[in-house]
Amino acid sequence: MFLLRYIILPPILALLLNLLLGRWWGRKTVATLACGSILVSFLFTLKNLHYLLLQTLPEQRVAIDSVYTWIAMGRVQIPVEFMFDPLSAVMCLVITGVGFLIHLYSVGYLWEDPGFRRYFIYLNLFVSFMLILVLSSSLVLLFVGWEGVGLCSYLLIGFWHTDMKNASAGKKAFVVNRVGDLGFLMGLMLILTYFGTFQIPELMEKVTAGQSTGGDLGIPPMVLTAICLFLFAGATGKSAQIPLYTWLPDAMAGPTPVSALIHAATMVTAGVYLIARLHFLYALSPVASGIVAVVGAATALYAAIIALAQTDIKKVLAYSTISQLGYMFLAVGVGAYTFGIFHLTTHAFFKALLFLGSGSVIHALGGEQDMRRMGGLRRQLPVTFGTMLIGTLAISGFPLLSGYFSKDGILLAAYLSSTPMLSGRALSAIGLVAALLTAFYMGRLLAMTFFGASRVDESRRHPVHESPWTMAIPLIILAAFSGGAGFAHHAFMHLLSPLYGHVPDAPDAAHHLVTALAVAAGLGGLALAFLFYVRTPSLPAKASSAAGPLYRLVAGKFFIDELYDALVVRPVHALGVVSHGFDKHIIDRAVNWIGGGIKGGGFVLSFIQTGNVGTYAVWFLIGVAILLGAMV
């Protein structure tokens, strides 16, 4: 009944056909094949979810599709096997649903680009690897998908690779992710050493069996904490958390649809998915879970502060993504996995909408990304403005929109939690401040782009027009989900309950308090942005001037990139230069000298070892004569 492999196959077949035959096809055929394959995967996901929900018992709501045994090493078996449960179902729906809309949007956005076919090949390859990542029942196969999406990220960020800035951004993303992936690999080795398997169902069964009998697993607590922290190191790289977040803002150098799909809706959520998938391991280590929560809260606040002073519309959204990912890690760190995945889903809708909306603005202005050169565009771009307004209200937690339900759930769960590092109230307070800043910088983005007097250069004013239907329809659909997805939160909680249990009811007093504060933070931030950038446009300049060095510090992103460059990049580069010189002038010459010496010795010996018996007889007689002479 469950056709799991057929969720992954359509984009793989599409990219192979476009790769092998696409050069003889028109752009319409390439686009139809690329977009249609993602739609087919989405339909297969819906069909499998229908089968899953038909199972009467919650514990039966998991399906396994074994394809073949990939690696057999004694007791360790690593099959190509896919697992479909409520968590992977949600992830597949997000990947294929939002992915299809972004594929469709890309048709209009990149129609004139000479790399049109190459772009869709990369995009299909990314979706294929992302589906492998979320459907794998083995951590090794999951790691294959993990590395595959990293490769595709490199290819898509550097899509316009003739520009050195884009090529460098792709390289930076690739290298930073490799640092995190080293931690992932170390975690995998520890899991194999102490659990003896890479299969996720077997891991869960062993942990559950140990907990049900009341005994321990025979594994030291420090080892369990180390496993969780190593895996979290991989998650910080992929999901751009402190300290491995610096690659994501630079990744905005790629095409805007790439930013929407990879760096907002799917790939960057892989770290959150990993922790949610291995929640049973993190439940064994309160210390590791507490570190996840603290890092998530710190990242949410830190990235929100930086977003306040950015002027590039895509950079604002990039730091917003980092901040929202921090909320997700805060949720999974305090054990609110259901709310973390719910926020992952709602964030996919409104952040994809905001990125695609920014792409529509950039497309209309001929490539302009600086918000200081925008303004007054709401009448010329009514569809873009209306949809981005919904996305802005949703991410700000406006009542009854999707972000209101998911973000408030996280803040409430944090308020009621307790970690070894920080109290739940402290974590919730950090989240509330980040929510206030989120509403402010998103209101600022909307106001600077669509309100006030036009600051668009004269050369760009006349061609300003609304985007074509291939770009407008995805915006409208995403706006509808950004506005209404929150009403499905009860159904969402019920869907994930077989994995994480039912969400307990919070005390009314705490619930009302956190909700009131969250709504006040969201509305207050939006009102403050309206005051600063619409009612009194002179206030931002006065505030930045009054802040002085503090404003320059925030606008400079706390100069962390420069710090990394001074402490890591340049020393490693210098070490590489020195190592190259040492290798070339010392190691290579030593090897050459040894080889030359052996060759010279062989040359001398060749006069003696001729292979001629007569010569050997002469040397024999000479030796005998010398011995006789010595004896006499």
QUIKAKA-V533812 format. One record per residue. N is the residue number from 1. RES is the residue in three letters. NEAR is the number of other C-alpha atoms within 10 Angstrom. D_FIRST is the distance of its C-alpha to the first C-alpha in whole Angstrom. Layout:
n=N res=RES near=NEAR d_first=D_FIRST
n=N res=RES near=NEAR d_first=D_FIRST
This chain:
n=1 res=MET near=9 d_first=0
n=2 res=PHE near=19 d_first=4
n=3 res=LEU near=16 d_first=6
n=4 res=LEU near=23 d_first=9
n=5 res=ARG near=20 d_first=12
n=6 res=TYR near=13 d_first=12
n=7 res=ILE near=26 d_first=13
n=8 res=ILE near=25 d_first=16
n=9 res=LEU near=16 d_first=17
n=10 res=PRO near=21 d_first=18
n=11 res=PRO near=29 d_first=21
n=12 res=ILE near=20 d_first=22
n=13 res=LEU near=17 d_first=22
n=14 res=ALA near=24 d_first=24
n=15 res=LEU near=25 d_first=27
n=16 res=LEU near=14 d_first=27
n=17 res=LEU near=16 d_first=28
n=18 res=ASN near=22 d_first=30
n=19 res=LEU near=16 d_first=32
n=20 res=LEU near=9 d_first=32
n=21 res=LEU near=11 d_first=33
n=22 res=GLY near=19 d_first=34
n=23 res=ARG near=13 d_first=37
n=24 res=TRP near=10 d_first=38
n=25 res=TRP near=11 d_first=36
n=26 res=GLY near=10 d_first=37
n=27 res=ARG near=16 d_first=36
n=28 res=LYS near=11 d_first=34
n=29 res=THR near=14 d_first=32
n=30 res=VAL near=26 d_first=31
n=31 res=ALA near=22 d_first=31
n=32 res=THR near=14 d_first=28
n=33 res=LEU near=22 d_first=26
n=34 res=ALA near=28 d_first=26
n=35 res=CYS near=25 d_first=26
n=36 res=GLY near=18 d_first=23
n=37 res=SER near=24 d_first=21
n=38 res=ILE near=29 d_first=21
n=39 res=LEU near=20 d_first=20
n=40 res=VAL near=19 d_first=17
n=41 res=SER near=28 d_first=16
n=42 res=PHE near=23 d_first=17
n=43 res=LEU near=16 d_first=14
n=44 res=PHE near=23 d_first=11
n=45 res=THR near=27 d_first=12
n=46 res=LEU near=16 d_first=13
n=47 res=LYS near=16 d_first=9
n=48 res=ASN near=21 d_first=8
n=49 res=LEU near=21 d_first=11
n=50 res=HIS near=12 d_first=10
n=51 res=TYR near=14 d_first=7
n=52 res=LEU near=21 d_first=10
n=53 res=LEU near=16 d_first=13
n=54 res=LEU near=11 d_first=11
n=55 res=GLN near=12 d_first=12
n=56 res=THR near=9 d_first=15
n=57 res=LEU near=9 d_first=17
n=58 res=PRO near=15 d_first=18
n=59 res=GLU near=10 d_first=17
n=60 res=GLN near=13 d_first=14
n=61 res=ARG near=19 d_first=13
n=62 res=VAL near=19 d_first=12
n=63 res=ALA near=17 d_first=9
n=64 res=ILE near=17 d_first=11
n=65 res=ASP near=18 d_first=10
n=66 res=SER near=14 d_first=13
n=67 res=VAL near=12 d_first=15
n=68 res=TYR near=10 d_first=18
n=69 res=THR near=11 d_first=21
n=70 res=TRP near=11 d_first=23
n=71 res=ILE near=11 d_first=26
n=72 res=ALA near=10 d_first=28
n=73 res=MET near=7 d_first=31
n=74 res=GLY near=6 d_first=32
n=75 res=ARG near=8 d_first=30
n=76 res=VAL near=13 d_first=28
n=77 res=GLN near=15 d_first=25
n=78 res=ILE near=20 d_first=24
n=79 res=PRO near=20 d_first=20
n=80 res=VAL near=19 d_first=18
n=81 res=GLU near=21 d_first=16
n=82 res=PHE near=24 d_first=14
n=83 res=MET near=23 d_first=13
n=84 res=PHE near=25 d_first=12
n=85 res=ASP near=22 d_first=14
n=86 res=PRO near=21 d_first=16
n=87 res=LEU near=22 d_first=19
n=88 res=SER near=22 d_first=17
n=89 res=ALA near=22 d_first=15
n=90 res=VAL near=21 d_first=19
n=91 res=MET near=24 d_first=20
n=92 res=CYS near=29 d_first=18
n=93 res=LEU near=19 d_first=18
n=94 res=VAL near=20 d_first=22
n=95 res=ILE near=26 d_first=22
n=96 res=THR near=27 d_first=20
n=97 res=GLY near=19 d_first=22
n=98 res=VAL near=26 d_first=25
n=99 res=GLY near=28 d_first=25
n=100 res=PHE near=24 d_first=25
n=101 res=LEU near=25 d_first=28
n=102 res=ILE near=26 d_first=30
n=103 res=HIS near=28 d_first=29
n=104 res=LEU near=23 d_first=30
n=105 res=TYR near=25 d_first=33
n=106 res=SER near=25 d_first=34
n=107 res=VAL near=23 d_first=34
n=108 res=GLY near=17 d_first=37
n=109 res=TYR near=22 d_first=39
n=110 res=LEU near=18 d_first=39
n=111 res=TRP near=14 d_first=39
n=112 res=GLU near=10 d_first=43
n=113 res=ASP near=10 d_first=42
n=114 res=PRO near=9 d_first=43
n=115 res=GLY near=12 d_first=40
n=116 res=PHE near=17 d_first=37
n=117 res=ARG near=24 d_first=35
n=118 res=ARG near=18 d_first=35
n=119 res=TYR near=20 d_first=34
n=120 res=PHE near=25 d_first=31
n=121 res=ILE near=22 d_first=30
n=122 res=TYR near=19 d_first=31
n=123 res=LEU near=27 d_first=29
n=124 res=ASN near=27 d_first=26
n=125 res=LEU near=21 d_first=26
n=126 res=PHE near=27 d_first=27
n=127 res=VAL near=29 d_first=23
n=128 res=SER near=26 d_first=22
n=129 res=PHE near=26 d_first=23
n=130 res=MET near=29 d_first=23
n=131 res=LEU near=25 d_first=19
n=132 res=ILE near=27 d_first=19
n=133 res=LEU near=29 d_first=22
n=134 res=VAL near=26 d_first=20
n=135 res=LEU near=28 d_first=16
n=136 res=SER near=25 d_first=18
n=137 res=SER near=25 d_first=18
n=138 res=SER near=24 d_first=21
n=139 res=LEU near=19 d_first=25
n=140 res=VAL near=19 d_first=26
n=141 res=LEU near=23 d_first=23
n=142 res=LEU near=23 d_first=23
n=143 res=PHE near=19 d_first=27
n=144 res=VAL near=17 d_first=26
n=145 res=GLY near=24 d_first=25
n=146 res=TRP near=24 d_first=28
n=147 res=GLU near=20 d_first=30
n=148 res=GLY near=20 d_first=28
n=149 res=VAL near=27 d_first=29
n=150 res=GLY near=25 d_first=32
n=151 res=LEU near=19 d_first=33
n=152 res=CYS near=23 d_first=32
n=153 res=SER near=26 d_first=34
n=154 res=TYR near=23 d_first=37
n=155 res=LEU near=22 d_first=36
n=156 res=LEU near=28 d_first=36
n=157 res=ILE near=30 d_first=38
n=158 res=GLY near=24 d_first=41
n=159 res=PHE near=21 d_first=40
n=160 res=TRP near=18 d_first=43
n=161 res=HIS near=16 d_first=44
n=162 res=THR near=9 d_first=48
n=163 res=ASP near=11 d_first=49
n=164 res=MET near=11 d_first=50
n=165 res=LYS near=16 d_first=49
n=166 res=ASN near=23 d_first=45
n=167 res=ALA near=21 d_first=45
n=168 res=SER near=18 d_first=46
n=169 res=ALA near=22 d_first=44
n=170 res=GLY near=29 d_first=41
n=171 res=LYS near=19 d_first=43
n=172 res=LYS near=19 d_first=43
n=173 res=ALA near=27 d_first=40
n=174 res=PHE near=22 d_first=39
n=175 res=VAL near=15 d_first=42
n=176 res=VAL near=19 d_first=41
n=177 res=ASN near=25 d_first=37
n=178 res=ARG near=17 d_first=38
n=179 res=VAL near=16 d_first=41
n=180 res=GLY near=23 d_first=38
n=181 res=ASP near=24 d_first=36
n=182 res=LEU near=16 d_first=38
n=183 res=GLY near=23 d_first=38
n=184 res=PHE near=22 d_first=34
n=185 res=LEU near=17 d_first=34
n=186 res=MET near=18 d_first=37
n=187 res=GLY near=23 d_first=35
n=188 res=LEU near=19 d_first=32
n=189 res=MET near=16 d_first=35
n=190 res=LEU near=16 d_first=36
n=191 res=ILE near=19 d_first=32
n=192 res=LEU near=14 d_first=32
n=193 res=THR near=10 d_first=36
n=194 res=TYR near=14 d_first=35
n=195 res=PHE near=17 d_first=32
n=196 res=GLY near=14 d_first=31
n=197 res=THR near=20 d_first=27
n=198 res=PHE near=22 d_first=26
n=199 res=GLN near=21 d_first=22
n=200 res=ILE near=18 d_first=22
n=201 res=PRO near=14 d_first=20
n=202 res=GLU near=15 d_first=23
n=203 res=LEU near=19 d_first=26
n=204 res=MET near=16 d_first=24
n=205 res=GLU near=12 d_first=24
n=206 res=LYS near=14 d_first=28
n=207 res=VAL near=18 d_first=29
n=208 res=THR near=15 d_first=28
n=209 res=ALA near=14 d_first=29
n=210 res=GLY near=14 d_first=33
n=211 res=GLN near=13 d_first=33
n=212 res=SER near=10 d_first=32
n=213 res=THR near=8 d_first=35
n=214 res=GLY near=9 d_first=37
n=215 res=GLY near=9 d_first=38
n=216 res=ASP near=14 d_first=38
n=217 res=LEU near=15 d_first=36
n=218 res=GLY near=9 d_first=39
n=219 res=ILE near=10 d_first=39
n=220 res=PRO near=10 d_first=42
n=221 res=PRO near=14 d_first=41
n=222 res=MET near=12 d_first=43
n=223 res=VAL near=15 d_first=40
n=224 res=LEU near=21 d_first=37
n=225 res=THR near=19 d_first=39
n=226 res=ALA near=18 d_first=40
n=227 res=ILE near=24 d_first=36
n=228 res=CYS near=27 d_first=35
n=229 res=LEU near=23 d_first=38
n=230 res=PHE near=22 d_first=37
n=231 res=LEU near=24 d_first=34
n=232 res=PHE near=28 d_first=35
n=233 res=ALA near=28 d_first=38
n=234 res=GLY near=27 d_first=35
n=235 res=ALA near=28 d_first=33
n=236 res=THR near=31 d_first=37
n=237 res=GLY near=30 d_first=37
n=238 res=LYS near=32 d_first=34
n=239 res=SER near=30 d_first=34
n=240 res=ALA near=30 d_first=38
n=241 res=GLN near=28 d_first=39
n=242 res=ILE near=19 d_first=43
n=243 res=PRO near=13 d_first=44
n=244 res=LEU near=20 d_first=42
n=245 res=TYR near=21 d_first=42
n=246 res=THR near=21 d_first=44
n=247 res=TRP near=21 d_first=42
n=248 res=LEU near=29 d_first=40
n=249 res=PRO near=22 d_first=43
n=250 res=ASP near=20 d_first=44
n=251 res=ALA near=30 d_first=40
n=252 res=MET near=23 d_first=41
n=253 res=ALA near=24 d_first=43
n=254 res=GLY near=23 d_first=40
n=255 res=PRO near=20 d_first=39
n=256 res=THR near=25 d_first=38
n=257 res=PRO near=28 d_first=35
n=258 res=VAL near=26 d_first=34
n=259 res=SER near=27 d_first=36
n=260 res=ALA near=29 d_first=33
n=261 res=LEU near=27 d_first=30
n=262 res=ILE near=26 d_first=31
n=263 res=HIS near=30 d_first=34
n=264 res=ALA near=31 d_first=33
n=265 res=ALA near=28 d_first=29
n=266 res=THR near=27 d_first=27
n=267 res=MET near=25 d_first=29
n=268 res=VAL near=25 d_first=31
n=269 res=THR near=26 d_first=29
n=270 res=ALA near=23 d_first=28
n=271 res=GLY near=25 d_first=30
n=272 res=VAL near=27 d_first=29
n=273 res=TYR near=27 d_first=26
n=274 res=LEU near=19 d_first=27
n=275 res=ILE near=22 d_first=29
n=276 res=ALA near=25 d_first=26
n=277 res=ARG near=18 d_first=24
n=278 res=LEU near=15 d_first=26
n=279 res=HIS near=20 d_first=28
n=280 res=PHE near=17 d_first=28
n=281 res=LEU near=20 d_first=31
n=282 res=TYR near=24 d_first=33
n=283 res=ALA near=17 d_first=33
n=284 res=LEU near=17 d_first=35
n=285 res=SER near=19 d_first=38
n=286 res=PRO near=18 d_first=39
n=287 res=VAL near=22 d_first=42
n=288 res=ALA near=25 d_first=39
n=289 res=SER near=29 d_first=37
n=290 res=GLY near=23 d_first=41
n=291 res=ILE near=21 d_first=41
n=292 res=VAL near=29 d_first=38
n=293 res=ALA near=28 d_first=39
n=294 res=VAL near=25 d_first=43
n=295 res=VAL near=20 d_first=42
n=296 res=GLY near=29 d_first=39
n=297 res=ALA near=29 d_first=42
n=298 res=ALA near=22 d_first=45
n=299 res=THR near=27 d_first=43
n=300 res=ALA near=32 d_first=42
n=301 res=LEU near=24 d_first=46
n=302 res=TYR near=21 d_first=47
n=303 res=ALA near=28 d_first=45
n=304 res=ALA near=27 d_first=46
n=305 res=ILE near=23 d_first=49
n=306 res=ILE near=23 d_first=49
n=307 res=ALA near=29 d_first=47
n=308 res=LEU near=21 d_first=51
n=309 res=ALA near=20 d_first=53
n=310 res=GLN near=21 d_first=51
n=311 res=THR near=18 d_first=52
n=312 res=ASP near=17 d_first=49
n=313 res=ILE near=25 d_first=46
n=314 res=LYS near=27 d_first=43
n=315 res=LYS near=21 d_first=45
n=316 res=VAL near=23 d_first=45
n=317 res=LEU near=27 d_first=41
n=318 res=ALA near=25 d_first=41
n=319 res=TYR near=27 d_first=43
n=320 res=SER near=27 d_first=41
n=321 res=THR near=28 d_first=38
n=322 res=ILE near=29 d_first=39
n=323 res=SER near=29 d_first=40
n=324 res=GLN near=29 d_first=37
n=325 res=LEU near=30 d_first=35
n=326 res=GLY near=31 d_first=38
n=327 res=TYR near=31 d_first=37
n=328 res=MET near=31 d_first=33
n=329 res=PHE near=37 d_first=35
n=330 res=LEU near=34 d_first=37
n=331 res=ALA near=30 d_first=34
n=332 res=VAL near=28 d_first=32
n=333 res=GLY near=32 d_first=36
n=334 res=VAL near=27 d_first=37
n=335 res=GLY near=24 d_first=33
n=336 res=ALA near=23 d_first=32
n=337 res=TYR near=28 d_first=29
n=338 res=THR near=28 d_first=27
n=339 res=PHE near=28 d_first=30
n=340 res=GLY near=26 d_first=30
n=341 res=ILE near=26 d_first=27
n=342 res=PHE near=27 d_first=27
n=343 res=HIS near=27 d_first=30
n=344 res=LEU near=25 d_first=29
n=345 res=THR near=26 d_first=27
n=346 res=THR near=28 d_first=30
n=347 res=HIS near=27 d_first=32
n=348 res=ALA near=27 d_first=29
n=349 res=PHE near=31 d_first=30
n=350 res=PHE near=30 d_first=34
n=351 res=LYS near=29 d_first=34
n=352 res=ALA near=34 d_first=33
n=353 res=LEU near=33 d_first=35
n=354 res=LEU near=29 d_first=38
n=355 res=PHE near=27 d_first=37
n=356 res=LEU near=31 d_first=37
n=357 res=GLY near=28 d_first=39
n=358 res=SER near=24 d_first=42
n=359 res=GLY near=28 d_first=41
n=360 res=SER near=28 d_first=42
n=361 res=VAL near=26 d_first=45
n=362 res=ILE near=19 d_first=46
n=363 res=HIS near=20 d_first=45
n=364 res=ALA near=21 d_first=47
n=365 res=LEU near=21 d_first=50
n=366 res=GLY near=14 d_first=50
n=367 res=GLY near=12 d_first=48
n=368 res=GLU near=19 d_first=50
n=369 res=GLN near=20 d_first=49
n=370 res=ASP near=17 d_first=52
n=371 res=MET near=22 d_first=52
n=372 res=ARG near=15 d_first=55
n=373 res=ARG near=15 d_first=55
n=374 res=MET near=24 d_first=53
n=375 res=GLY near=19 d_first=54
n=376 res=GLY near=17 d_first=54
n=377 res=LEU near=25 d_first=51
n=378 res=ARG near=17 d_first=50
n=379 res=ARG near=13 d_first=51
n=380 res=GLN near=14 d_first=50
n=381 res=LEU near=18 d_first=47
n=382 res=PRO near=14 d_first=46
n=383 res=VAL near=19 d_first=42
n=384 res=THR near=27 d_first=42
n=385 res=PHE near=23 d_first=44
n=386 res=GLY near=16 d_first=42
n=387 res=THR near=24 d_first=39
n=388 res=MET near=27 d_first=41
n=389 res=LEU near=18 d_first=42
n=390 res=ILE near=23 d_first=39
n=391 res=GLY near=31 d_first=38
n=392 res=THR near=26 d_first=41
n=393 res=LEU near=25 d_first=41
n=394 res=ALA near=30 d_first=38
n=395 res=ILE near=28 d_first=38
n=396 res=SER near=31 d_first=42
n=397 res=GLY near=26 d_first=40
n=398 res=PHE near=23 d_first=42
n=399 res=PRO near=17 d_first=41
n=400 res=LEU near=15 d_first=38
n=401 res=LEU near=24 d_first=36
n=402 res=SER near=31 d_first=33
n=403 res=GLY near=30 d_first=35
n=404 res=TYR near=24 d_first=37
n=405 res=PHE near=24 d_first=34
n=406 res=SER near=27 d_first=33
n=407 res=LYS near=30 d_first=36
n=408 res=ASP near=24 d_first=38
n=409 res=GLY near=22 d_first=35
n=410 res=ILE near=27 d_first=36
n=411 res=LEU near=30 d_first=40
n=412 res=LEU near=24 d_first=40
n=413 res=ALA near=29 d_first=37
n=414 res=ALA near=29 d_first=40
n=415 res=TYR near=21 d_first=43
n=416 res=LEU near=17 d_first=42
n=417 res=SER near=18 d_first=41
n=418 res=SER near=17 d_first=43
n=419 res=THR near=19 d_first=43
n=420 res=PRO near=12 d_first=46
n=421 res=MET near=14 d_first=47
n=422 res=LEU near=14 d_first=47
n=423 res=SER near=17 d_first=47
n=424 res=GLY near=20 d_first=44
n=425 res=ARG near=17 d_first=47
n=426 res=ALA near=15 d_first=48
n=427 res=LEU near=26 d_first=45
n=428 res=SER near=23 d_first=44
n=429 res=ALA near=19 d_first=48
n=430 res=ILE near=19 d_first=47
n=431 res=GLY near=28 d_first=43
n=432 res=LEU near=23 d_first=46
n=433 res=VAL near=19 d_first=48
n=434 res=ALA near=27 d_first=45
n=435 res=ALA near=32 d_first=44
n=436 res=LEU near=25 d_first=48
n=437 res=LEU near=28 d_first=48
n=438 res=THR near=30 d_first=45
n=439 res=ALA near=28 d_first=46
n=440 res=PHE near=27 d_first=49
n=441 res=TYR near=27 d_first=48
n=442 res=MET near=27 d_first=45
n=443 res=GLY near=27 d_first=48
n=444 res=ARG near=26 d_first=50
n=445 res=LEU near=27 d_first=48
n=446 res=LEU near=23 d_first=47
n=447 res=ALA near=25 d_first=51
n=448 res=MET near=28 d_first=52
n=449 res=THR near=27 d_first=50
n=450 res=PHE near=24 d_first=50
n=451 res=PHE near=20 d_first=53
n=452 res=GLY near=17 d_first=57
n=453 res=ALA near=13 d_first=59
n=454 res=SER near=17 d_first=58
n=455 res=ARG near=16 d_first=58
n=456 res=VAL near=21 d_first=56
n=457 res=ASP near=12 d_first=59
n=458 res=GLU near=8 d_first=60
n=459 res=SER near=9 d_first=59
n=460 res=ARG near=13 d_first=55
n=461 res=ARG near=16 d_first=56
n=462 res=HIS near=11 d_first=56
n=463 res=PRO near=10 d_first=53
n=464 res=VAL near=17 d_first=51
n=465 res=HIS near=17 d_first=48
n=466 res=GLU near=19 d_first=45
n=467 res=SER near=21 d_first=42
n=468 res=PRO near=13 d_first=40
n=469 res=TRP near=12 d_first=37
n=470 res=THR near=17 d_first=35
n=471 res=MET near=24 d_first=36
n=472 res=ALA near=20 d_first=37
n=473 res=ILE near=16 d_first=34
n=474 res=PRO near=22 d_first=32
n=475 res=LEU near=29 d_first=35
n=476 res=ILE near=18 d_first=34
n=477 res=ILE near=15 d_first=31
n=478 res=LEU near=28 d_first=31
n=479 res=ALA near=24 d_first=34
n=480 res=ALA near=18 d_first=32
n=481 res=PHE near=20 d_first=30
n=482 res=SER near=29 d_first=32
n=483 res=GLY near=23 d_first=34
n=484 res=GLY near=16 d_first=32
n=485 res=ALA near=22 d_first=29
n=486 res=GLY near=23 d_first=31
n=487 res=PHE near=14 d_first=30
n=488 res=ALA near=12 d_first=27
n=489 res=HIS near=16 d_first=28
n=490 res=HIS near=10 d_first=27
n=491 res=ALA near=10 d_first=24
n=492 res=PHE near=18 d_first=23
n=493 res=MET near=18 d_first=25
n=494 res=HIS near=15 d_first=23
n=495 res=LEU near=22 d_first=20
n=496 res=LEU near=23 d_first=21
n=497 res=SER near=15 d_first=23
n=498 res=PRO near=18 d_first=20
n=499 res=LEU near=20 d_first=22
n=500 res=TYR near=18 d_first=25
n=501 res=GLY near=13 d_first=26
n=502 res=HIS near=13 d_first=28
n=503 res=VAL near=16 d_first=30
n=504 res=PRO near=7 d_first=34
n=505 res=ASP near=7 d_first=36
n=506 res=ALA near=12 d_first=39
n=507 res=PRO near=9 d_first=43
n=508 res=ASP near=8 d_first=44
n=509 res=ALA near=8 d_first=47
n=510 res=ALA near=14 d_first=45
n=511 res=HIS near=18 d_first=42
n=512 res=HIS near=13 d_first=45
n=513 res=LEU near=11 d_first=47
n=514 res=VAL near=20 d_first=44
n=515 res=THR near=19 d_first=43
n=516 res=ALA near=12 d_first=47
n=517 res=LEU near=18 d_first=47
n=518 res=ALA near=28 d_first=44
n=519 res=VAL near=20 d_first=45
n=520 res=ALA near=17 d_first=49
n=521 res=ALA near=24 d_first=48
n=522 res=GLY near=28 d_first=46
n=523 res=LEU near=21 d_first=48
n=524 res=GLY near=18 d_first=51
n=525 res=GLY near=24 d_first=50
n=526 res=LEU near=27 d_first=49
n=527 res=ALA near=14 d_first=53
n=528 res=LEU near=18 d_first=54
n=529 res=ALA near=25 d_first=53
n=530 res=PHE near=20 d_first=54
n=531 res=LEU near=17 d_first=57
n=532 res=PHE near=20 d_first=58
n=533 res=TYR near=20 d_first=56
n=534 res=VAL near=18 d_first=57
n=535 res=ARG near=12 d_first=60
n=536 res=THR near=11 d_first=62
n=537 res=PRO near=15 d_first=61
n=538 res=SER near=11 d_first=64
n=539 res=LEU near=14 d_first=62
n=540 res=PRO near=15 d_first=60
n=541 res=ALA near=11 d_first=63
n=542 res=LYS near=11 d_first=65
n=543 res=ALA near=12 d_first=62
n=544 res=SER near=15 d_first=61
n=545 res=SER near=13 d_first=65
n=546 res=ALA near=11 d_first=66
n=547 res=ALA near=12 d_first=63
n=548 res=GLY near=11 d_first=64
n=549 res=PRO near=11 d_first=63
n=550 res=LEU near=13 d_first=60
n=551 res=TYR near=18 d_first=59
n=552 res=ARG near=15 d_first=59
n=553 res=LEU near=14 d_first=57
n=554 res=VAL near=18 d_first=54
n=555 res=ALA near=18 d_first=55
n=556 res=GLY near=15 d_first=55
n=557 res=LYS near=20 d_first=52
n=558 res=PHE near=16 d_first=54
n=559 res=PHE near=13 d_first=54
n=560 res=ILE near=12 d_first=52
n=561 res=ASP near=14 d_first=51
n=562 res=GLU near=13 d_first=55
n=563 res=LEU near=11 d_first=55
n=564 res=TYR near=12 d_first=52
n=565 res=ASP near=14 d_first=53
n=566 res=ALA near=12 d_first=57
n=567 res=LEU near=11 d_first=55
n=568 res=VAL near=11 d_first=52
n=569 res=VAL near=14 d_first=52
n=570 res=ARG near=12 d_first=56
n=571 res=PRO near=12 d_first=57
n=572 res=VAL near=13 d_first=54
n=573 res=HIS near=12 d_first=55
n=574 res=ALA near=11 d_first=58
n=575 res=LEU near=12 d_first=57
n=576 res=GLY near=12 d_first=55
n=577 res=VAL near=12 d_first=58
n=578 res=VAL near=12 d_first=60
n=579 res=SER near=12 d_first=58
n=580 res=HIS near=13 d_first=58
n=581 res=GLY near=13 d_first=62
n=582 res=PHE near=13 d_first=62
n=583 res=ASP near=13 d_first=59
n=584 res=LYS near=12 d_first=61
n=585 res=HIS near=11 d_first=65
n=586 res=ILE near=12 d_first=65
n=587 res=ILE near=13 d_first=62
n=588 res=ASP near=12 d_first=62
n=589 res=ARG near=13 d_first=66
n=590 res=ALA near=13 d_first=66
n=591 res=VAL near=11 d_first=63
n=592 res=ASN near=12 d_first=65
n=593 res=TRP near=12 d_first=69
n=594 res=ILE near=11 d_first=67
n=595 res=GLY near=12 d_first=66
n=596 res=GLY near=12 d_first=70
n=597 res=GLY near=12 d_first=71
n=598 res=ILE near=11 d_first=70
n=599 res=LYS near=12 d_first=70
n=600 res=GLY near=12 d_first=74
n=601 res=GLY near=11 d_first=74
n=602 res=GLY near=12 d_first=73
n=603 res=PHE near=11 d_first=75
n=604 res=VAL near=10 d_first=78
n=605 res=LEU near=11 d_first=77
n=606 res=SER near=11 d_first=77
n=607 res=PHE near=9 d_first=80
n=608 res=ILE near=12 d_first=81
n=609 res=GLN near=11 d_first=78
n=610 res=THR near=11 d_first=78
n=611 res=GLY near=10 d_first=77
n=612 res=ASN near=9 d_first=81
n=613 res=VAL near=9 d_first=82
n=614 res=GLY near=10 d_first=86
n=615 res=THR near=12 d_first=85
n=616 res=TYR near=14 d_first=84
n=617 res=ALA near=11 d_first=87
n=618 res=VAL near=11 d_first=89
n=619 res=TRP near=13 d_first=87
n=620 res=PHE near=12 d_first=88
n=621 res=LEU near=11 d_first=91
n=622 res=ILE near=12 d_first=92
n=623 res=GLY near=12 d_first=90
n=624 res=VAL near=12 d_first=92
n=625 res=ALA near=12 d_first=95
n=626 res=ILE near=12 d_first=94
n=627 res=LEU near=11 d_first=94
n=628 res=LEU near=10 d_first=97
n=629 res=GLY near=9 d_first=99
n=630 res=ALA near=8 d_first=97
n=631 res=MET near=7 d_first=98
n=632 res=VAL near=6 d_first=102
